[in-house]
């Protein structure tokens, strides 16, 4: 192999660092079931704590759970982890069967090791899914712990405790309902299905027309698989390994 080829390979390997990752969120529900807002993802050294069960939601988490807005949560993440990386998926609500992804150029994987996420359940008053414990994507030595696939069930849906669950008053992303209204609850974060009226609340969404334009025909139960998160090396990073193998093969044939 020529010096020029070696230099080109070195440059490619640097550009496609094996710590570059793609994080994807997929809605496993039917297209006419509940959806999810664009997902906030934060990758850091573990300094950021999205929430503690039984505690009061931060303003950033409240805005995600009630309106699907990630701006304030992104600011909170940056304040807690100045060296961290954050991104929100694009493309609007994630309808059943749909998926969205973000790419992270991690840099030093011994530092930005832990992944947090948050997204609102659409349409609801203040239901969300997120990480009370961040996902360890890289170990302490910077080794990738994946590929990682996490299945999220209905039993893992959280109630932010910030707004009373009432589909007629403040449930965001329902046609004819002011999502910025709603009765302040002043409660704490708890698992949604711990509420004895959880099923009745979900049933009250059936037949409603959502802001994206479809009618809710089904929701979910505690044992329903509602979403998956997958974490894999970015395609460019994964391509480094076959190229490196090709170099070794060429050397052996000489």
ZIKASUL-V855479 format. One record per backbone hydrogen bond with DSSP energy under -0.5 kcal/mol. NH is the residue of the N-H (numbers start at 1). CO is the residue of the C=O. Records with the same first field share a line. If there is no record, write none. Layout:
BEGIN
NH->CO, CO
END
This chain:
BEGIN
6->2
7->3
8->4
9->5
10->6
11->7
12->8
13->9
14->10
15->11
16->12
17->14, 15
20->17
21->104
22->232
23->102
24->22, 230
25->100
26->228
27->98
28->26, 226
29->226
33->30
35->122
36->94
37->120
40->118
41->87
42->116
43->85
44->114
54->189
55->52
57->160
62->58
63->59
64->60
65->61
66->62
67->63
68->63, 64
69->63
74->70
75->71
76->72
77->73
78->74
79->75
80->76
81->77
84->81
85->43
87->41
89->39
94->36
95->93
96->30
97->27
98->95
100->25
102->23
104->21
106->104
108->106
109->107
111->108
112->108
113->44, 111
114->44
115->135
116->42
118->40
119->129
121->127
122->35, 120
123->172
128->158
129->119
131->117
132->130
135->115
137->113, 135
138->113
139->143
142->139
145->137
147->231
148->231
150->229
152->227
154->224
155->222
156->153
157->154
158->128
159->190
160->126, 158
164->183
166->164
169->166
172->124, 170
174->171
175->209
177->174
179->177
181->178
185->162
187->161
189->55
190->159
192->157
194->191
195->192
196->194
198->195
201->197
202->198
203->199
204->200
205->202
206->202, 203
207->216
208->205
210->208, 214
211->173
213->210
216->208
217->32
218->32
224->221
226->152, 224
227->152
228->26
229->150
230->24
231->148
232->22
234->20
238->234
239->235
240->237
241->238
242->238
243->239
244->240
245->241
246->242
247->243
248->244
249->245
250->246
251->247
252->248
253->249
254->250, 251
END
